[in-house]
Amino acid sequence: MTGDRRGRLSHEPTGEDACPAHVAIGGVTVDPPLVLGPMAGSTNRTFRLLCRRGGAGLVCSEMVSVNAIMQGSERTHMMLETSEGEHPVSIQLFGAEPEIMRDAVPVAVAAGADIIDINMGCCVPKVRRGGAGVALMADPKAAEALTVAAIEASAVPVTVKIRAGLTADDGGYVEFARRMQGAGAAAVTMHWRTAAQGFRGTPGWERIARVVEALEVPVIGSGDVRQPEDAPRMMRETGCAAVMIARGAWGRPWLFAQAAAALRGEDAGAEAALMEPFGVALLHAQMLALDDGERLAVHQMRQQMHHYMKGLPNAGLFRRQINSVDSLQELCDLTLAYAAKVRIVLPSEGSP
Ligand SMILES: Cc1cc2nc3c(=O)[nH]c(=O)nc-3n(C[C@H](O)[C@H](O)[C@H](O)COP(=O)(O)O)c2cc1C
């Protein structure tokens, strides 16, 4: 880790191995430097709030289409909604047309964004075909124009999220990241995989390190942080200013607090207490129902329950039952019944 890379961090580490306690992105302080990654279908404001309460320093919305914003889609405008307790929050936008980006950014800022992030890593064919997401990495000029348009229209810092390019690792992503910095991006999030890799492969964090080496602005490292101790390891191995956690937060919004402890060099503590997944899962379900209505909440929680109960005994039957619940009441009853069973199977851990 070099002095100049450290120089842009807002907090100097005290020991050889200490990790920065926070990072400034534009004028926004991210403390601790742990970011909930954007995930389509998951990072709605309920989950973002749970993750902020669970210790995240910054939370991101799922990607939102600038075209849909400007077409006035009601569902899209609901996706933009933020709540008081989740700040700082980054709203991620995707699109290809600078003019539409220019018009949509103020709408997202008015909805509460502290940061605007531009998606340049999504591989979904529909997104790519429209010239957005990772397609922008094949057209740096278009990506620059989009970034400049967003910055000109934005009252808050603008960041970009990229991958390691489209197919083979030809290192082009380093120059691409440099160009986004040149266009004015306040930070770059780097998911270490190429588009061709999708979500597979073993951690290639050295790609994150290459981007860190090349940039002056903070780099947020993304990909495969699952355990609390992965966060300081990624920081040390790559020099990134902040660590993003996406899939690892599913069913474990408290992972951020554990990772923050690991960053401080403290014992991250045991996995959550046995009954914690049940309590947080039920809270998650109820908060979702308040926000999105019972039908959508039950639908989403069928999937989320799998994550909360991962690793618990006899979870197979519970998961099969949960897959067919139709109401919040049914979901609560099943969860409470399963919690009682788990207490019997694991009495010493389950008792207070
Ligand atoms: C279901 C799912 C949805 C995702 N949606 C988005 C998205 O909307 N925008 C984005 O930039 N990245 C998205 N990602 C990528 C994540 O933000 C993250 O970069 C990637 O999953 C690697 O990090 P992880 O190993 O911590 O999950 C998504 C990933 C998953 C698994």
The ligand as a Tripos MOL2 file, in Angstrom:
@<TRIPOS>MOLECULE
LIG
   31    33     1     0     0
SMALL
NO_CHARGES

@<TRIPOS>ATOM
      1 C1        -29.1120  -11.0490   -7.9480 C.3       1 LIG1
      2 C2        -28.0620  -10.0110   -8.2310 C.ar      1 LIG1
      3 C3        -28.4390   -8.7690   -8.7110 C.ar      1 LIG1
      4 C4        -27.4800   -7.8000   -8.9950 C.ar      1 LIG1
      5 N1        -27.8910   -6.5690   -9.4230 N.ar      1 LIG1
      6 C5        -26.9750   -5.6000   -9.6570 C.ar      1 LIG1
      7 C6        -27.3850   -4.2950  -10.0340 C.ar      1 LIG1
      8 O1        -28.5850   -3.9800  -10.1220 O.2       1 LIG1
      9 N2        -26.4060   -3.3700  -10.2820 N.ar      1 LIG1
     10 C7        -25.0650   -3.6850  -10.1850 C.ar      1 LIG1
     11 O2        -24.2200   -2.8230  -10.4240 O.2       1 LIG1
     12 N3        -24.6630   -4.8900   -9.7790 N.ar      1 LIG1
     13 C8        -25.5700   -5.8500   -9.5170 C.ar      1 LIG1
     14 N4        -25.1520   -7.0760   -9.0710 N.ar      1 LIG1
     15 C9        -23.7100   -7.3070   -8.8290 C.3       1 LIG1
     16 C10       -23.3390   -7.0480   -7.3580 C.3       1 LIG1
     17 O3        -23.5430   -5.7030   -6.9890 O.3       1 LIG1
     18 C11       -21.8670   -7.4340   -7.0680 C.3       1 LIG1
     19 O4        -21.0000   -6.5920   -7.7730 O.3       1 LIG1
     20 C12       -21.5720   -8.8900   -7.4360 C.3       1 LIG1
     21 O5        -22.6290   -9.7490   -7.0240 O.3       1 LIG1
     22 C13       -20.2680   -9.3920   -6.7690 C.3       1 LIG1
     23 O6        -20.2920   -9.1760   -5.3890 O.3       1 LIG1
     24 P1        -20.7000  -10.2940   -4.2720 P.3       1 LIG1
     25 O7        -19.7840  -11.4610   -4.4710 O.co2     1 LIG1
     26 O8        -20.4790   -9.5650   -2.9660 O.co2     1 LIG1
     27 O9        -22.1140  -10.6790   -4.5250 O.co2     1 LIG1
     28 C14       -26.0930   -8.0690   -8.7950 C.ar      1 LIG1
     29 C15       -25.7180   -9.3130   -8.3120 C.ar      1 LIG1
     30 C16       -26.6700  -10.2840   -8.0230 C.ar      1 LIG1
     31 C17       -26.2300  -11.6200   -7.5030 C.3       1 LIG1
@<TRIPOS>BOND
     1     1     2 1
     2     2     3 ar
     3     2    30 ar
     4     3     4 ar
     5     4     5 ar
     6     4    28 ar
     7     5     6 ar
     8     6     7 ar
     9     6    13 1
    10     7     8 2
    11     7     9 ar
    12     9    10 ar
    13    10    11 2
    14    10    12 ar
    15    12    13 ar
    16    13    14 ar
    17    14    15 1
    18    14    28 ar
    19    15    16 1
    20    16    17 1
    21    16    18 1
    22    18    19 1
    23    18    20 1
    24    20    21 1
    25    20    22 1
    26    22    23 1
    27    23    24 1
    28    24    25 2
    29    24    26 1
    30    24    27 1
    31    28    29 ar
    32    29    30 ar
    33    30    31 1
@<TRIPOS>SUBSTRUCTURE
     1 LIG1         1 GROUP 0 **** ****
